[in-house]
Amino acid sequence: MLIGEIIALSGLLGLAVIEDVKHHRISNRLCVTILLTGLLFGLWSGTSVALTERLGGVAIGFAALLPFYALSAMGAGDVKLMAAVGSYLGMAALPAVVLTLVFGGLLAIAVYVVERYVPLPGALANALIVRESGRLHFPYALAIAAGSAGALWIGVM
């Protein structure tokens, strides 16, 4: 992956995290932007393998998180964001998904412990934790960004 791609993905994931923290949702516009720029980088590389791998990454990201959406464990924006990130990562989307699930699980435990035992100021608590129908919700874009960064770091090493 070229440094320009890493910078673009990092910036776009940063926007997704900000949007998810502020509004508790990830817009379709941002997901489509990430998807299209990732695929354009693939076309720019000039090889059909790069584009094919990127489409495979989209499929991996989408298919891996779709069951969690079906079980109401995460929102549709999270699934679309992971699929869009796959357009940058290609087949490295698989380790990114695994790391995302690990970071998501750790984040869920942290949110539960903080919500239960550590009083947070109102604005911070409202930004990080939403209780809806007895369930805790938190900005999963944080886990997707961390998992993607981890997969990129592993790939660089």
ZIGI-V508439 format. One record per backbone hydrogen bond with DSSP energy under -1.0 kcal/mol. CO is the residue of the C=O (numbers start at 1). NH is the residue of the N-H. Records with the same first field share a line. If there is no record, write none. Layout:
BEGIN
CO=NH  NH
END
This chain:
BEGIN
2=6
3=7
4=8
5=9
6=10
7=11
8=12
9=13
10=14
11=15
12=16
13=17
14=18
15=19
16=20
17=21
18=22
19=23
20=24
27=31
28=32
29=33
30=34
31=35
32=36
33=37
34=38
35=39
36=40
37=41
38=42
39=43
40=44
41=45
43=46
47=51
48=52
49=53
50=54
51=55
52=56
53=57
54=58
55=59
56=60
57=61
58=62
59=63
60=64
61=65
62=66
65=69
66=70
67=71
68=73
69=72
75=79
76=80
77=81
78=82
79=83
80=84
81=85
82=86
84=87
85=88  89
86=90
89=92
90=93
91=94
92=96
93=97
94=98
95=99
96=100
97=101
98=102
99=103
100=104
101=105
102=106
103=107
104=108
105=109
106=110
107=111
108=112
109=113
110=114
111=115
112=116
113=117
114=118
121=125
122=126
123=127
124=128
125=129
130=137
132=135
135=132
137=130
138=140
139=142
140=144
141=145
142=146
143=147
144=148
145=149
146=150
147=151
148=152
149=153
150=154
151=155
152=156
153=157
END
